[in-house]
Amino acid sequence: MPISPQFQQMPKPDNKFLRLLSDLVMPSNPVEGALDLVAPLSTIGRTSTKIIPKIAKLAEEVTGSAYGQTDVLKRAIGTDGNELGKLSYSIFEGKPHIQHIEVPEAYRRNGIATQLIESLSDEFGGMANIKTGMRTDDGAKFFDWIEKKHGFDRLKPLKDKQAELGAVEAELSKIGEIYEGVRIDIKKAPTETEANALREKFQKMGNRWNDLADKKRIIEDELYEIQRDLY
């Protein structure tokens, strides 16, 4: 098959080309670009004339209100007056619930989405109060990055409660392993005094078991609430 003249004339990629390709595939802040698209291959090797947009102000407007929920649109306005990005969210029970965040392709990877989210965090007392609902893969990467940037681990309460539940279950299991043995020892006790001492131990173990079982149910309820309110 003859080779197309277009490919015959293509030069070998030089170091400049490879460096540019590396920058595109592995940006300096890869997670910040998680919501963005990689630049088209047609731009590789060309000198960029793109002007980096700067936010002049963040404008908010209420778009609706019903049943205790207020819908808000927050827009990032550039110094040239153009809209650089927008964030739709609802305020319910004093917390913002993000519905949608959008940055036009031409303005992506410039920290615009980050500034929109951070302004929401400042307004509502921290990243912990921002709710996102179910996250897409790209959205999860972006929010994991920005939450870690602000020193917030959304999963910490869940991990702590799971650890607490695990400790209770471990103690219940330990009591269960020796409970029946104490019962047998009571029957085999050579004297009534020793039998009474074992009965007292058996009673204390039973009380502890009941307390732990109650605690386990409470922790499981708390764990359910944490999971439900996680995002």
Short mmCIF file of the C-alpha atoms (twelve columns), coordinates in Angstrom:
data_MODEL
# 
_entry.id   MODEL 
# 
loop_
_atom_site.group_PDB 
_atom_site.id 
_atom_site.type_symbol 
_atom_site.label_atom_id 
_atom_site.label_alt_id 
_atom_site.label_comp_id 
_atom_site.label_asym_id 
_atom_site.label_seq_id 
_atom_site.Cartn_x 
_atom_site.Cartn_y 
_atom_site.Cartn_z 
_atom_site.pdbx_PDB_model_num 
ATOM 1   C CA . MET A 1   0.000   0.000   0.000  1 
ATOM 2   C CA . PRO A 2   1.548   3.400   -0.948 1 
ATOM 3   C CA . ILE A 3   2.282   5.800   1.897  1 
ATOM 4   C CA . SER A 4   0.307   9.007   1.927  1 
ATOM 5   C CA . PRO A 5   2.448   12.067  1.060  1 
ATOM 6   C CA . GLN A 6   1.080   13.703  4.195  1 
ATOM 7   C CA . PHE A 7   2.733   11.044  6.361  1 
ATOM 8   C CA . GLN A 8   5.892   10.951  4.253  1 
ATOM 9   C CA . GLN A 9   6.481   14.614  5.042  1 
ATOM 10  C CA . MET A 10  5.833   14.373  8.799  1 
ATOM 11  C CA . PRO A 11  9.005   15.290  10.754 1 
ATOM 12  C CA . LYS A 12  10.281  13.186  13.603 1 
ATOM 13  C CA . PRO A 13  9.089   14.501  16.971 1 
ATOM 14  C CA . ASP A 14  11.769  16.553  18.671 1 
ATOM 15  C CA . ASN A 15  12.316  17.103  22.403 1 
ATOM 16  C CA . LYS A 16  10.016  20.115  22.397 1 
ATOM 17  C CA . PHE A 17  7.223   17.982  20.993 1 
ATOM 18  C CA . LEU A 18  7.787   15.256  23.602 1 
ATOM 19  C CA . ARG A 19  7.850   17.755  26.460 1 
ATOM 20  C CA . LEU A 20  4.588   19.270  25.279 1 
ATOM 21  C CA . LEU A 21  3.002   15.849  24.955 1 
ATOM 22  C CA . SER A 22  4.167   14.974  28.468 1 
ATOM 23  C CA . ASP A 23  2.628   18.177  29.833 1 
ATOM 24  C CA . LEU A 24  -0.680  17.332  28.212 1 
ATOM 25  C CA . VAL A 25  -0.817  13.766  29.453 1 
ATOM 26  C CA . MET A 26  0.547   14.529  32.930 1 
ATOM 27  C CA . PRO A 27  -0.357  18.127  33.833 1 
ATOM 28  C CA . SER A 28  1.300   19.762  36.813 1 
ATOM 29  C CA . ASN A 29  -1.989  19.542  38.688 1 
ATOM 30  C CA . PRO A 30  -3.667  16.417  37.265 1 
ATOM 31  C CA . VAL A 31  -6.595  16.326  39.648 1 
ATOM 32  C CA . GLU A 32  -7.465  19.955  39.124 1 
ATOM 33  C CA . GLY A 33  -7.875  18.992  35.476 1 
ATOM 34  C CA . ALA A 34  -9.981  15.940  36.291 1 
ATOM 35  C CA . LEU A 35  -13.104 17.587  34.951 1 
ATOM 36  C CA . ASP A 36  -11.353 18.894  31.866 1 
ATOM 37  C CA . LEU A 37  -10.631 17.446  28.462 1 
ATOM 38  C CA . VAL A 38  -7.073  17.000  27.220 1 
ATOM 39  C CA . ALA A 39  -6.183  19.534  24.542 1 
ATOM 40  C CA . PRO A 40  -6.918  18.340  20.987 1 
ATOM 41  C CA . LEU A 41  -4.003  16.569  19.329 1 
ATOM 42  C CA . SER A 42  -4.179  19.116  16.518 1 
ATOM 43  C CA . THR A 43  -2.748  21.713  18.925 1 
ATOM 44  C CA . ILE A 44  0.368   19.700  19.795 1 
ATOM 45  C CA . GLY A 45  3.566   21.434  18.707 1 
ATOM 46  C CA . ARG A 46  1.908   24.802  18.163 1 
ATOM 47  C CA . THR A 47  2.633   27.904  20.175 1 
ATOM 48  C CA . SER A 48  -0.354  28.676  22.414 1 
ATOM 49  C CA . THR A 49  -1.864  32.143  22.249 1 
ATOM 50  C CA . LYS A 50  -4.581  31.341  24.788 1 
ATOM 51  C CA . ILE A 51  -5.222  34.108  27.272 1 
ATOM 52  C CA . ILE A 52  -5.571  32.792  30.825 1 
ATOM 53  C CA . PRO A 53  -8.950  33.961  32.123 1 
ATOM 54  C CA . LYS A 54  -9.185  35.768  35.446 1 
ATOM 55  C CA . ILE A 55  -12.267 35.994  37.625 1 
ATOM 56  C CA . ALA A 56  -13.383 39.541  38.282 1 
ATOM 57  C CA . LYS A 57  -16.368 38.642  40.472 1 
ATOM 58  C CA . LEU A 58  -18.725 35.881  41.512 1 
ATOM 59  C CA . ALA A 59  -22.375 36.711  40.897 1 
ATOM 60  C CA . GLU A 60  -25.271 34.902  42.560 1 
ATOM 61  C CA . GLU A 61  -28.955 34.810  41.818 1 
ATOM 62  C CA . VAL A 62  -31.834 32.849  43.332 1 
ATOM 63  C CA . THR A 63  -33.510 30.787  40.631 1 
ATOM 64  C CA . GLY A 64  -36.271 29.168  42.651 1 
ATOM 65  C CA . SER A 65  -37.633 28.357  46.091 1 
ATOM 66  C CA . ALA A 66  -40.060 25.703  47.324 1 
ATOM 67  C CA . TYR A 67  -40.628 23.362  50.287 1 
ATOM 68  C CA . GLY A 68  -37.774 24.783  52.322 1 
ATOM 69  C CA . GLN A 69  -35.278 24.578  49.456 1 
ATOM 70  C CA . THR A 70  -33.703 27.571  47.736 1 
ATOM 71  C CA . ASP A 71  -32.072 27.122  44.334 1 
ATOM 72  C CA . VAL A 72  -29.081 29.332  43.574 1 
ATOM 73  C CA . LEU A 73  -26.913 29.943  40.509 1 
ATOM 74  C CA . LYS A 74  -23.369 31.202  41.176 1 
ATOM 75  C CA . ARG A 75  -21.524 32.508  38.102 1 
ATOM 76  C CA . ALA A 76  -17.830 33.329  37.673 1 
ATOM 77  C CA . ILE A 77  -17.497 36.503  35.592 1 
ATOM 78  C CA . GLY A 78  -14.182 37.275  33.912 1 
ATOM 79  C CA . THR A 79  -12.442 40.630  33.606 1 
ATOM 80  C CA . ASP A 80  -13.719 40.797  30.020 1 
ATOM 81  C CA . GLY A 81  -17.319 40.317  31.184 1 
ATOM 82  C CA . ASN A 82  -17.609 36.766  29.873 1 
ATOM 83  C CA . GLU A 83  -19.004 33.942  31.973 1 
ATOM 84  C CA . LEU A 84  -16.101 31.641  32.859 1 
ATOM 85  C CA . GLY A 85  -18.085 29.007  34.728 1 
ATOM 86  C CA . LYS A 86  -21.186 28.416  36.803 1 
ATOM 87  C CA . LEU A 87  -22.303 26.442  39.802 1 
ATOM 88  C CA . SER A 88  -25.893 25.421  40.504 1 
ATOM 89  C CA . TYR A 89  -26.789 24.398  44.033 1 
ATOM 90  C CA . SER A 90  -29.695 24.212  46.450 1 
ATOM 91  C CA . ILE A 91  -29.731 25.326  50.063 1 
ATOM 92  C CA . PHE A 92  -31.632 22.886  52.268 1 
ATOM 93  C CA . GLU A 93  -31.534 22.779  56.062 1 
ATOM 94  C CA . GLY A 94  -28.720 25.326  55.999 1 
ATOM 95  C CA . LYS A 95  -26.383 23.323  53.764 1 
ATOM 96  C CA . PRO A 96  -25.570 23.677  50.055 1 
ATOM 97  C CA . HIS A 97  -26.314 20.680  47.849 1 
ATOM 98  C CA . ILE A 98  -24.443 20.918  44.553 1 
ATOM 99  C CA . GLN A 99  -26.517 20.101  41.495 1 
ATOM 100 C CA . HIS A 100 -24.210 20.995  38.632 1 
ATOM 101 C CA . ILE A 101 -20.875 22.664  37.965 1 
ATOM 102 C CA . GLU A 102 -19.749 23.680  34.491 1 
ATOM 103 C CA . VAL A 103 -16.702 25.383  33.007 1 
ATOM 104 C CA . PRO A 104 -16.539 25.914  29.218 1 
ATOM 105 C CA . GLU A 105 -13.755 23.955  27.580 1 
ATOM 106 C CA . ALA A 106 -11.883 27.113  26.578 1 
ATOM 107 C CA . TYR A 107 -11.563 28.173  30.230 1 
ATOM 108 C CA . ARG A 108 -10.816 24.846  31.880 1 
ATOM 109 C CA . ARG A 109 -7.724  23.986  33.909 1 
ATOM 110 C CA . ASN A 110 -7.429  27.508  35.274 1 
ATOM 111 C CA . GLY A 111 -8.797  26.916  38.770 1 
ATOM 112 C CA . ILE A 112 -12.253 28.301  38.010 1 
ATOM 113 C CA . ALA A 113 -14.176 25.295  39.328 1 
ATOM 114 C CA . THR A 114 -11.925 25.332  42.391 1 
ATOM 115 C CA . GLN A 115 -12.700 28.990  43.133 1 
ATOM 116 C CA . LEU A 116 -16.429 28.369  42.762 1 
ATOM 117 C CA . ILE A 117 -16.335 25.488  45.250 1 
ATOM 118 C CA . GLU A 118 -14.034 27.306  47.663 1 
ATOM 119 C CA . SER A 119 -16.346 30.324  47.700 1 
ATOM 120 C CA . LEU A 120 -19.159 27.961  48.683 1 
ATOM 121 C CA . SER A 121 -16.984 26.455  51.405 1 
ATOM 122 C CA . ASP A 122 -16.180 29.921  52.789 1 
ATOM 123 C CA . GLU A 123 -19.831 30.919  52.758 1 
ATOM 124 C CA . PHE A 124 -21.150 27.788  54.498 1 
ATOM 125 C CA . GLY A 125 -18.451 27.069  57.051 1 
ATOM 126 C CA . GLY A 126 -16.159 24.554  55.389 1 
ATOM 127 C CA . MET A 127 -15.984 21.652  52.980 1 
ATOM 128 C CA . ALA A 128 -17.715 19.357  55.491 1 
ATOM 129 C CA . ASN A 129 -20.999 21.202  54.945 1 
ATOM 130 C CA . ILE A 130 -21.005 20.888  51.150 1 
ATOM 131 C CA . LYS A 131 -23.144 18.040  49.832 1 
ATOM 132 C CA . THR A 132 -22.629 16.636  46.358 1 
ATOM 133 C CA . GLY A 133 -24.900 13.594  46.133 1 
ATOM 134 C CA . MET A 134 -23.732 10.741  43.930 1 
ATOM 135 C CA . ARG A 135 -20.439 11.579  42.216 1 
ATOM 136 C CA . THR A 136 -19.220 10.714  38.751 1 
ATOM 137 C CA . ASP A 137 -15.700 9.299   38.495 1 
ATOM 138 C CA . ASP A 138 -14.293 12.669  37.386 1 
ATOM 139 C CA . GLY A 139 -16.324 14.508  40.001 1 
ATOM 140 C CA . ALA A 140 -15.079 12.162  42.730 1 
ATOM 141 C CA . LYS A 141 -11.442 12.807  41.737 1 
ATOM 142 C CA . PHE A 142 -11.981 16.556  41.758 1 
ATOM 143 C CA . PHE A 143 -13.750 16.680  45.122 1 
ATOM 144 C CA . ASP A 144 -11.324 14.231  46.760 1 
ATOM 145 C CA . TRP A 145 -8.485  16.522  45.661 1 
ATOM 146 C CA . ILE A 146 -10.069 19.782  46.799 1 
ATOM 147 C CA . GLU A 147 -11.190 18.309  50.141 1 
ATOM 148 C CA . LYS A 148 -7.668  17.031  50.857 1 
ATOM 149 C CA . LYS A 149 -6.324  20.442  49.852 1 
ATOM 150 C CA . HIS A 150 -8.412  21.917  52.677 1 
ATOM 151 C CA . GLY A 151 -7.412  19.193  55.148 1 
ATOM 152 C CA . PHE A 152 -10.819 17.531  55.156 1 
ATOM 153 C CA . ASP A 153 -11.331 13.775  55.008 1 
ATOM 154 C CA . ARG A 154 -14.999 13.146  54.254 1 
ATOM 155 C CA . LEU A 155 -14.632 9.450   55.030 1 
ATOM 156 C CA . LYS A 156 -13.054 9.908   58.491 1 
ATOM 157 C CA . PRO A 157 -16.337 9.835   60.478 1 
ATOM 158 C CA . LEU A 158 -17.312 6.695   58.570 1 
ATOM 159 C CA . LYS A 159 -13.943 5.038   59.216 1 
ATOM 160 C CA . ASP A 160 -14.010 5.986   62.921 1 
ATOM 161 C CA . LYS A 161 -17.527 4.603   63.393 1 
ATOM 162 C CA . GLN A 162 -16.655 1.393   61.526 1 
ATOM 163 C CA . ALA A 163 -13.637 0.944   63.812 1 
ATOM 164 C CA . GLU A 164 -15.851 1.478   66.880 1 
ATOM 165 C CA . LEU A 165 -18.312 -1.123  65.602 1 
ATOM 166 C CA . GLY A 166 -15.471 -3.549  64.928 1 
ATOM 167 C CA . ALA A 167 -14.197 -3.228  68.519 1 
ATOM 168 C CA . VAL A 168 -17.651 -3.942  69.954 1 
ATOM 169 C CA . GLU A 169 -18.133 -6.953  67.700 1 
ATOM 170 C CA . ALA A 170 -14.711 -8.288  68.692 1 
ATOM 171 C CA . GLU A 171 -15.587 -8.075  72.413 1 
ATOM 172 C CA . LEU A 172 -18.947 -9.736  71.824 1 
ATOM 173 C CA . SER A 173 -17.185 -12.545 70.001 1 
ATOM 174 C CA . LYS A 174 -14.697 -12.952 72.872 1 
ATOM 175 C CA . ILE A 175 -17.469 -13.159 75.461 1 
ATOM 176 C CA . GLY A 176 -19.312 -15.655 73.296 1 
ATOM 177 C CA . GLU A 177 -16.241 -17.908 73.156 1 
ATOM 178 C CA . ILE A 178 -15.948 -18.218 76.981 1 
ATOM 179 C CA . TYR A 179 -19.628 -17.866 77.929 1 
ATOM 180 C CA . GLU A 180 -20.553 -21.516 77.485 1 
ATOM 181 C CA . GLY A 181 -17.338 -22.626 79.176 1 
ATOM 182 C CA . VAL A 182 -18.260 -20.745 82.358 1 
ATOM 183 C CA . ARG A 183 -21.689 -22.387 82.324 1 
ATOM 184 C CA . ILE A 184 -20.065 -25.815 82.204 1 
ATOM 185 C CA . ASP A 185 -17.580 -24.863 84.939 1 
ATOM 186 C CA . ILE A 186 -20.493 -23.979 87.246 1 
ATOM 187 C CA . LYS A 187 -21.875 -27.486 86.913 1 
ATOM 188 C CA . LYS A 188 -18.447 -29.006 87.579 1 
ATOM 189 C CA . ALA A 189 -17.551 -26.768 90.542 1 
ATOM 190 C CA . PRO A 190 -16.416 -28.963 93.485 1 
ATOM 191 C CA . THR A 191 -17.894 -26.640 96.127 1 
ATOM 192 C CA . GLU A 192 -20.902 -24.373 96.343 1 
ATOM 193 C CA . THR A 193 -18.633 -21.425 97.108 1 
ATOM 194 C CA . GLU A 194 -16.752 -21.891 93.840 1 
ATOM 195 C CA . ALA A 195 -20.042 -22.408 91.994 1 
ATOM 196 C CA . ASN A 196 -21.432 -19.147 93.381 1 
ATOM 197 C CA . ALA A 197 -18.284 -17.278 92.323 1 
ATOM 198 C CA . LEU A 198 -18.677 -18.668 88.797 1 
ATOM 199 C CA . ARG A 199 -22.380 -17.772 88.789 1 
ATOM 200 C CA . GLU A 200 -21.458 -14.182 89.679 1 
ATOM 201 C CA . LYS A 201 -18.918 -14.129 86.846 1 
ATOM 202 C CA . PHE A 202 -21.511 -15.614 84.513 1 
ATOM 203 C CA . GLN A 203 -24.024 -12.908 85.489 1 
ATOM 204 C CA . LYS A 204 -21.510 -10.111 84.908 1 
ATOM 205 C CA . MET A 205 -20.651 -11.552 81.515 1 
ATOM 206 C CA . GLY A 206 -24.352 -11.674 80.634 1 
ATOM 207 C CA . ASN A 207 -24.825 -8.049  81.655 1 
ATOM 208 C CA . ARG A 208 -21.790 -7.006  79.646 1 
ATOM 209 C CA . TRP A 209 -23.090 -8.942  76.630 1 
ATOM 210 C CA . ASN A 210 -26.435 -7.152  76.826 1 
ATOM 211 C CA . ASP A 211 -24.756 -3.742  77.143 1 
ATOM 212 C CA . LEU A 212 -22.546 -4.455  74.134 1 
ATOM 213 C CA . ALA A 213 -25.486 -5.713  72.084 1 
ATOM 214 C CA . ASP A 214 -27.361 -2.480  72.797 1 
ATOM 215 C CA . LYS A 215 -24.265 -0.436  71.951 1 
ATOM 216 C CA . LYS A 216 -23.837 -2.365  68.703 1 
ATOM 217 C CA . ARG A 217 -27.379 -1.497  67.612 1 
ATOM 218 C CA . ILE A 218 -26.811 2.191   68.413 1 
ATOM 219 C CA . ILE A 219 -23.533 2.265   66.460 1 
ATOM 220 C CA . GLU A 220 -25.184 0.551   63.485 1 
ATOM 221 C CA . ASP A 221 -27.912 3.227   63.480 1 
ATOM 222 C CA . GLU A 222 -25.283 5.970   63.685 1 
ATOM 223 C CA . LEU A 223 -23.327 4.317   60.885 1 
ATOM 224 C CA . TYR A 224 -26.420 4.304   58.699 1 
ATOM 225 C CA . GLU A 225 -26.952 8.036   59.298 1 
ATOM 226 C CA . ILE A 226 -23.310 8.802   58.476 1 
ATOM 227 C CA . GLN A 227 -23.500 6.825   55.235 1 
ATOM 228 C CA . ARG A 228 -26.774 8.481   54.272 1 
ATOM 229 C CA . ASP A 229 -25.407 11.976  54.899 1 
ATOM 230 C CA . LEU A 230 -21.911 11.297  53.543 1 
ATOM 231 C CA . TYR A 231 -22.257 13.175  50.238 1 
# 
